[in-house]
Structure formats: C-alpha cells, structure tokens
Amino acid sequence: MKKTRLTELLGIEYPIIQGGMVWVSNWRLAAAVSNAGGLGQVGSGSMDWDQVRENIRTVRENTNKPWGLNIPMMRPDFEEICKIGLEEGARIFTTSAGNPLKAAPLLKHDDTIIIHVVPSVKGAKKAQEAGFAAIVCEGYEAGGHNGMDETCTISLVPQVVDAVNIPVAAAGGIADGRGIAAALALGADGVQMGTRFVATVECPAHENFKRQVVEASDTGTLITGRKMNMLRSLKNDFTLRMLEAEKGGAGTEELLKIIGDEHNRAELGMVFGEVHEGVLEAGQSAGLVQDIPTVAELFKRLVDEYEKAVAKLR
Ligand SMILES: Cc1cc2nc3c(=O)[nH]c(=O)nc-3n(C[C@H](O)[C@H](O)[C@H](O)COP(=O)(O)O)c2cc1C
C-alpha cells in the first residue's frame, strides 16, 4: 500500500487509522491495529480517569509501534483527559466534536502530533490555523456522531484536500481496500475507519453488537438526534421509535422521555449486547462487513483489496 504524508507523519506502515470509539476501543484493539501496521487508538470517550491511565499503560506494554489517544471534546472534563494523556506518555492525539482552538494549546508540544476530526472545509481550515498536524475529514456515512450539514465523504474529502495543505485522512463509509483506494484517489493521505473495526476479534464490543454489524444491510443504519445530538447507529426498536417521534415533531422533553434515564443506551447496546433497546453506533459501511476477522487478518485483506483495486484502474 502507498506510503503517504500520513504514514510519514505518524511513523506507520499503512495509511489506516482506527477511529476512537466510545465504549469499544480499548488498549487491546489499539495495540492490535498498531501491531498490524496502522494507527491504533484508545478511545477515551466512555472511560473514567483511572481507565484512561490503565488503558494507556497497557497499550504501551502491548505495542512498541505508534498509537494514539482519542479525546471527544464534548467531555466536560476534556482538559483533565488531555493532562492525563500527556502525563502517561501519549504522543499522538485526535480530538473530535469541539473547537480545535481550545484543544491545540493543551496538546500541542514539540513531541506531540495532534489531529482534529472535522465534518467541513471550515472546520478543516480552522484546525490547520490552530496548528494541527493533520485532519480526519469525516462524512455523514460514518458511525457515531455526525456533522449537522450531512455532507458525504465523496464530496467532502476533495474539497477539504483543496482547502488545506496538511495531511487529510478520509473517514465515513470506508470498510475495505476499495474504499481506501478511492479515498487516496480523492486526494486523501489515508483513511480512518470505525465500523469495520467493531467487527474484529480484538474489539471489546459485545458479540451481539458485532453480529448485528455483520448482519446489517446497506439500509441498516439511521440518524437520530437531528435536533439534539446527531448520531448514526443501527436500526432497532429504540432508534426506530426515536426516529418516528422526531418525524412526528417531538420536542426535546418528549425525546428525553423516550431515551429514559435508567440506562446509558450506548453502553447497554455496545457493551451489554442489548440489541433491541440499546444504541449500536455504526456507519453505512456496516453493509460491507461480512465477518469478524482478527485485526491482522483484516489488514492483510485490506492491503490485498487495495492492490487489486489500484491494478484494475490501471
Ligand atoms: C461504535 C462507534 C463509536 C464511535 N465513537 C467515537 C468517539 O468516541 N470519538 C470519535 O472521535 N469518533 C467516534 N466514532 C467515529 C469513528 O472514530 C470514525 O471516525 C468513524 O467510525 C468512521 O466512519 P465509519 O464508521 O464509516 O468507518 C465512533 C464510531 C463508531 C462506529
């Protein structure tokens, strides 16, 4: 697979980043991805401070390759997580869902590499100005929280590539080697994938969640929270109920009633495997995911598919 500015910047073999994933990206997945030649990431989104420390210490014990820490900026204790990350020796950070101008001063040092996740050209320019070393440009196909403008990867990536001069990783809808070839053809320096990594042996997601990803079809996901907190997840009883209510014009109060307060719906679905009433965050690429390989097997396949796709174009 092609060496790019991203492989160079991060010191990795393949231009593939494993996106931080709330509840389901711990040290084990991160180490497996880094050992396979990509950039594995500990996703701090759902972790308490001790868990962040523990996961960083353990990922360091399990790989000597580069790895990263993802910090969603919607965390109220965002600054503390940055501090813990630096103290524990994280050197590559991705920040998401927030203002890059707030993140850069906390994380930018001579020995750190900071990357910001954006859903727009405006966000990309802002991150570049703030001093970020690279950008993950995420389209509306992606699993998890999405940009409010609903811009798709195929049109967003080349516009972002044209607007900035730092490396860009494309995210959203990429789950095989053909997608990686397509992203590079659009001018990206690499990709970030989330959904594909959920269905791997090393991912700590509940087996029921992994199986739902494998069984999902091209129309298997939906967006909820357009008025509150946009999220792409698998269709199930809960998310269909939410969508119905939103279509019927339900306000925040009514939607909060449907969500209920007895469970964290994401933990319920992704960690405890309650596939009907929990939230199962996944992207449209779930329809491409047919099995649950080890991360090493997956990387071998991604490289092979990529080479075939490129050869076919020639
Ligand atoms: C289960 C799940 C949880 C996610 N949680 C986060 C998160 O905590 N922080 C973040 O920056 N992105 C999060 N994302 C987005 C991914 O990091 C990645 O950018 C996205 O999945 C790429 O699109 P794809 O799902 O089509 O591969 C999540 C995605 C999934 C599928």
The ligand as an SDF file (V2000), in Angstrom:
LIG
                    3D

 31 33  0  0  0  0  0  0  0  0999 V2000
  -19.1280    2.4990   17.7550 C   0  0  0  0  0  0  0  0  0  0  0  0
  -18.5470    3.8220   17.3470 C   0  0  0  0  0  0  0  0  0  0  0  0
  -18.1700    4.7420   18.3290 C   0  0  0  0  0  0  0  0  0  0  0  0
  -17.5510    5.9410   17.9600 C   0  0  0  0  0  0  0  0  0  0  0  0
  -17.1070    6.7820   18.9540 N   0  0  0  0  0  0  0  0  0  0  0  0
  -16.3270    7.8480   18.6120 C   0  0  0  0  0  0  0  0  0  0  0  0
  -15.6510    8.5840   19.6260 C   0  0  0  0  0  0  0  0  0  0  0  0
  -15.7440    8.3020   20.8210 O   0  0  0  0  0  0  0  0  0  0  0  0
  -14.8530    9.6200   19.2300 N   0  0  0  0  0  0  0  0  0  0  0  0
  -14.6940    9.9540   17.8890 C   0  0  0  0  0  0  0  0  0  0  0  0
  -13.9570   10.8900   17.5780 O   0  0  0  0  0  0  0  0  0  0  0  0
  -15.3270    9.2570   16.9190 N   0  0  0  0  0  0  0  0  0  0  0  0
  -16.1020    8.2050   17.2510 C   0  0  0  0  0  0  0  0  0  0  0  0
  -16.6550    7.4280   16.2670 N   0  0  0  0  0  0  0  0  0  0  0  0
  -16.3120    7.7260   14.8470 C   0  0  0  0  0  0  0  0  0  0  0  0
  -15.0640    6.9050   14.4080 C   0  0  0  0  0  0  0  0  0  0  0  0
  -13.9220    7.2940   15.1140 O   0  0  0  0  0  0  0  0  0  0  0  0
  -14.7860    7.0260   12.9070 C   0  0  0  0  0  0  0  0  0  0  0  0
  -14.4290    8.3350   12.5420 O   0  0  0  0  0  0  0  0  0  0  0  0
  -15.9700    6.5900   12.0570 C   0  0  0  0  0  0  0  0  0  0  0  0
  -16.4800    5.3760   12.5430 O   0  0  0  0  0  0  0  0  0  0  0  0
  -15.5640    6.4320   10.6070 C   0  0  0  0  0  0  0  0  0  0  0  0
  -16.6470    6.0590    9.8130 O   0  0  0  0  0  0  0  0  0  0  0  0
  -17.0940    4.5260    9.5800 P   0  0  0  0  0  0  0  0  0  0  0  0
  -17.9340    4.1790   10.7490 O   0  0  0  0  0  0  0  0  0  0  0  0
  -17.8780    4.5910    8.3180 O   0  0  0  0  0  0  0  0  0  0  0  0
  -15.8520    3.6990    9.4680 O   0  0  0  0  0  0  0  0  0  0  0  0
  -17.3370    6.2460   16.5980 C   0  0  0  0  0  0  0  0  0  0  0  0
  -17.7500    5.3310   15.6250 C   0  0  0  0  0  0  0  0  0  0  0  0
  -18.3460    4.1330   15.9730 C   0  0  0  0  0  0  0  0  0  0  0  0
  -18.7450    3.1570   14.9000 C   0  0  0  0  0  0  0  0  0  0  0  0
  1  2  1  0
  2  3  1  0
  2 30  2  0
  3  4  2  0
  4  5  1  0
  4 28  1  0
  5  6  2  0
  6  7  1  0
  6 13  1  0
  7  8  2  0
  7  9  1  0
  9 10  1  0
 10 11  2  0
 10 12  1  0
 12 13  2  0
 13 14  1  0
 14 15  1  0
 14 28  1  0
 15 16  1  0
 16 17  1  0
 16 18  1  0
 18 19  1  0
 18 20  1  0
 20 21  1  0
 20 22  1  0
 22 23  1  0
 23 24  1  0
 24 25  2  0
 24 26  1  0
 24 27  1  0
 28 29  2  0
 29 30  1  0
 30 31  1  0
M  END
$$$$
